[in-house]
Amino acid sequence: MGKEAIVSAKAPAALGPYSSAVKAGNTLYLSGQLGIDPATGELAEGVEAQARQAMRNIAGVLEDASASFDNVVKMTVLLADINDFAAVNEVYGSFLSEPYPARSAFQVAAIPKGALVEIEAIAVL
């Protein structure tokens, strides 16, 4: 099976040895995105702003892979505080339309760079 790395200038540079996304066959696996503005390298202020920027970053990676949120079949949301679920859910939902992707959401012990939210996706092209 061949695979192709997608490196997007529309999302922040990777914080380690990984790609923004990897295309394998007709499936696109997107790495988790933090709420980092790719232009400044800085985290947005607050959980809603971070969620919005993370979704914008995902949109940029999808676009560079000739896809959109309509191609996304599964998303995972990692939260520093599960009490932020409702606020993040509202932002998250504003980027999507029915039929919505399957999704999991978890509170985790820590997210890189002290972020409040990280979101990853799987898309079918």
C-alpha positions in Angstrom: 0.0 0.0 0.0 1.4 3.4 -0.9 1.0 6.4 1.3 1.4 10.1 0.7 2.2 12.8 3.2 0.1 16.0 3.1 2.0 19.0 4.5 -0.1 22.1 4.6 0.9 25.7 5.0 -2.7 26.3 6.1 -2.0 24.6 9.4 0.8 25.0 11.9 4.0 23.2 11.3 4.2 19.8 13.0 5.5 19.8 16.6 7.4 16.6 16.0 8.1 13.8 13.4 4.7 13.6 11.8 2.7 14.9 8.8 -0.3 17.1 8.8 -2.1 14.2 7.2 -1.4 10.9 5.4 -3.3 9.7 2.4 -3.5 5.9 2.2 -5.6 4.7 -0.7 -8.8 6.7 -0.6 -8.5 7.4 3.1 -7.0 10.6 4.6 -5.8 10.5 8.2 -5.4 13.9 9.7 -3.1 14.5 12.7 -4.6 16.3 15.7 -4.8 20.0 15.3 -4.3 22.5 18.2 -5.8 26.0 18.1 -2.5 27.4 16.9 -2.7 30.2 14.3 -0.3 29.1 11.5 0.6 32.7 10.7 1.8 33.5 14.3 2.6 30.1 15.8 0.6 31.2 18.9 -2.3 29.5 20.6 -5.6 31.3 20.4 -7.0 32.6 23.8 -9.7 30.5 25.4 -11.2 27.2 24.6 -13.8 28.4 22.0 -11.1 30.4 20.1 -8.8 27.3 20.2 -11.5 25.0 18.9 -12.4 27.4 16.1 -8.7 27.7 15.1 -8.2 23.9 15.3 -11.2 23.4 13.0 -9.9 26.1 10.6 -6.5 24.2 10.6 -8.3 21.0 9.8 -10.2 22.8 7.0 -6.9 23.9 5.5 -5.4 20.5 5.5 -8.5 19.0 4.0 -8.4 21.7 1.3 -4.8 20.9 0.4 -5.9 17.3 0.0 -8.7 18.3 -2.3 -11.3 17.5 0.3 -13.6 19.3 2.8 -15.5 18.6 6.0 -18.1 16.8 3.7 -15.4 14.0 3.3 -14.9 13.6 7.1 -16.3 10.4 8.5 -14.8 10.3 12.0 -13.4 13.0 14.4 -11.9 12.8 17.8 -11.9 15.8 20.3 -9.5 15.9 23.1 -10.3 18.3 25.9 -8.1 19.5 28.8 -11.4 19.9 30.8 -14.6 18.0 29.9 -16.6 20.9 31.3 -15.7 22.7 28.1 -17.6 20.1 26.1 -20.7 22.2 25.4 -18.7 25.3 24.4 -16.4 23.2 22.0 -19.4 21.3 20.7 -21.1 24.6 19.6 -18.0 25.7 17.7 -17.4 22.3 16.3 -20.9 22.0 15.0 -20.7 25.3 13.2 -18.2 23.8 10.8 -20.2 20.7 9.9 -23.4 19.8 8.2 -25.5 16.6 8.2 -24.9 13.8 8.0 -22.4 14.6 10.8 -19.2 12.5 11.1 -18.9 10.0 13.9 -17.1 11.4 16.9 -15.5 10.6 20.2 -14.7 13.2 22.9 -12.4 12.7 25.9 -10.9 14.6 28.7 -7.1 14.0 28.8 -4.4 14.7 31.3 -2.6 17.2 29.1 -2.4 18.4 25.5 0.9 19.6 23.9 1.8 23.3 24.4 -0.8 23.6 27.2 -3.6 23.7 24.7 -7.2 23.3 25.9 -8.4 21.3 22.9 -7.0 19.1 20.1 -9.1 17.7 17.2 -8.2 15.0 14.7 -10.1 13.6 11.7 -10.4 10.8 9.2 -11.8 11.5 5.8 -12.7 9.4 2.8 -11.8 10.9 -0.6 
